[in-house]
């Protein structure tokens, strides 16, 4: 069903896995702010050049710049009937900036889709990731290599990235997601935006089936 959607949840909830498929089924583009930012930088657009300056200096890209990129994206023809936003807003300040931009365009957010995944499952999912030097990714529980600690194809050692260590994941969940991002959900509740709550525990297909049931095309 066309409309303006936001997919929301903690890191490791499965947003990046579910969003492209769901967007296709709903007939709207998947708008990932991370992908959008990388495309602008790679393409050398004026906004990309501006963003790269911040990134090269090790600074966060300002919210207003991301909102401008987003505004250009949803003005494209394929987003005329709506979009599925992924990765933004992550703070209430960002949500307010997004709201103002959407209000100017006369197309406020229609629905917030929440993938509900508890802290321990987030830690299990993220800290279980193992990466080889060739970029291939495994998971200790859900997608293990044939031989523990070794890449299946090239025999390269598998390592856990420092930012995937359990303590780091817990810190990110509590001090970033709970403290800064979860209030975005309350912001949209207070604004009366429809919320669809999805149990994010289970296989990719099981979660997809719940999304399909809750959001019929």
N, C-alpha and C positions, 0 to 999 in steps of 0.2 A: 504494500500500500504506500504510494508516494507520500512524502512528508519530510519534515526536518527532525532527524533523530540524533541523539548523543549516546554513545555506548560508554559505560562508566564502570569502574571497578578497580581493585588494587592491582599492583604489578603482579603478573603471573596468573591473572584471572582468566586469560584466554581471549582478551579483546581482539588482539591482532590476528588470532586464528579464526574467530567467529565473524568478525566485521565484514571482510570481503565477500564471504559467502552470503551473509544476510543481506548486504547491500544489493547484491545481484538479484536475489530473490524478491526484494522489495521494489526493484526497478529504480534505484537511486545510486549515485556514485559514492564509493567509500572515500572519504576525505580524511586521510591521515596527515596530521600537521607535521609529523616527523618526515614522512615521505615527501610532502610538499616542500618543506624547507630544504631538504637535500636536493630536490629537483631544481629549485631556484638557484642554489649555489652552483650546482653542476652546469646549469644552462647559462650562467653568467648574467642573469637578468639584473636590472637595477636593484630590485629588492634583494636578490641573492647576493650581489656585491656588498650591499649594506649589511646583510646578515653575516656574511663571511668575515667582515671586519671585526664584529663582536666575537665570533667563534675563534678566530685566529688569536685574539687577545686573551682567550680563556674566559670570556664573559658570557652570561646568558643573553640570548637574543631577546630584546625588549618585547613586552606583551603587545605594544601597539604595532610593532613590525609584523608579528605573527598574525594579528588581526587583519592587517592590510593584505597580507598574502592570502588569508582565508577569504577576505572579501572578493579578491580577484577570482579565486577558485570557484566560489559559489555563484559568481556572475556568469560563468561559462554555460553554454547551452545545455549540457548534459545534466546540470543541477537545477534546471528551471522548475522541475516538479519536486525538488527536495534533495536531501543528502543524508549521509550517515557520518557523523563527526567522531573521530577517534584520536585521542591524545591531547585534547584541548577542549574546555578549560581544566586546569589542574589546581587553580586557586579561585577564591571568591572574587578577587580583583580581576582575574582573567575572565571569569563568568560575567561580571558586570560590563567589561569591555565588549565581550561577544554579544551580550544582550543589546547594548547600544547600537552596535553595527547591524544586527538583525532587525532591530526596530526601525532603523533608517530605511531598510529595504522592505519593510512591511511584511516580514516573514519570520515571526518569532519561533522559538523551538517548540515542537509539537510533543516530543516524548523523550524521556530519559530511560535508557535500558540499563539496568544495574545487574552486573554479573556478581553474584554474592559468593565469595570464597573466603573462608576464615583464615586467620593468620598462620596457623600451623600448616595448612595446605599450601599457602603461598610459599612458605619457607621450604616445604618439601619439594614443590615444583621447581623453584628457582635454584636452590642449593644443590639439587640433583643433576643440574646440567653439567656436561663434560664436553670440552672443546678440544679438537685436534688442531695442529698448526695449519692444516689445509682448510680450516674453517668448518669442517663437518661437525655437527652437534649431535650429541647423544644425551640420554638421561638414564641415571642409575636404575630407576624403577620402571619407567614407561617406555624407554627405547634404548636398552643397554647394548653395548657392543658384544660381539660373539665371545671375545676374550676380554676379561675385565681389564680396564685401564689402557686398552690398545685400539686404535682405529682399525676397522674391519678391512679397508681396502689398501692402505699404505703402511700399516703397522706402526703409525706414529703414536707417541704417548698422548694420553688424554689428561687434561688438567681442568681444574675448577678455577674459573676466573676469580680474582680477589673480590670483586663486587658481588659475586654469587655466594660468598661464604655465609653460613647461617646467621651469624651475629650481625653482619652487614645488612642482610635482607630484613632481619627483624627491626633494625634501627630505621631502615628506609620505610618499612611498613608503619611503624609507630610514629616516627618523627616527621615523616613527609606525608604519607597517605592519610593517616588518621588525623594528624594535626592540620594539614594544609589542604588536602584534596577532598576528604570526606565532607567538609562543610559545604562544598559545591552542591552536593545532593540536597542538603537542607535548604540551600538557596533556591533551588528550583522547586522544591516542595512548597516553600513559602510563597513562591510566585504562582503556584497552582498548575505547574506543568505536569502532565501525566507521567507517572512512573510505572515501569514494568520491571518487576523483580524476578530474576531468573536464578535458580540454584545452579551455581557453576561447578559443582562437584560431579564428577563422572567423566566418561569418555567424551571425545570431541563430538561424536555422533549423538550421544545422549543429550548433551547441552544444546546442540543444534536442533534436536527434535523439540526441546522445551521452548526454544526461541520461535520455531515455526508455529507451535501451538498458540503461543502468546501473541504473536504478531503475524496473523494470516496475510498472505500476499493479496 
